[in-house]
Structure formats: structure tokens, C-alpha cells
């Protein structure tokens, strides 16, 4: 299992009440579970509509492995310009 830095943006930061969090997870699915367990249903709901970037690349599969020291950005949809 790797230690990853999770950075929250927009509504995800509001739901988590923080901008970053260090987590331990081996893949995206496990990270989602850790984040939902840690921050509750508000963030869990945001995660269902958010894009996750792992070291700048879009995570398209919950089975995607997470390397130790990876950075995961949680980007909820937003409007504006």
C-alpha cells in the first residue's frame, strides 16, 4: 500500500473541510473508501461526480494502482469561466 497525497479542489475541499489529506491506499477504489470513511457522506457524494487525477493523469479505472508518494487531485465539476 502506498502513501498518497490527496488534494481537494472546489466543492471537494468544502465537503472535506480541508485542501489536502495524506492517505494510505493501494488503488483508486480503496482510496475512495478511505476518503468516504474519513470525511463522510458529503465527500462520498462529491466523489461520485468528480474526476480524479493521479500525478496529472486522469484515473479512468477504480482498479488503477497508486504508487507510493503519488498525488491524487479530486476535481469536482464546476461552472463558470
QUIDA-V971208 format. One line per field, one symbol per residue. ss: DSSP state (h for helix, s for strand, l for the rest). phi: phi as a letter, one per 40 degrees, with the letter a starting at -180 (. if undefined). A space follows every 50 residues. Layout:
# QUIDA-V971208
ss = ???
phi = ???
This chain:
# QUIDA-V971208
ss = lsssssssslhhhhhhlllsssssslshhhhhhhhhhhhlhhhhhhhhhl ssssllssllllllslllllsssssllllll
phi = .bcbcbbbbfccccccfabaacbbacacdccdccccccbgcccdccccbc cbbbfgbcccaccdcbcdgcbbcbbccabha
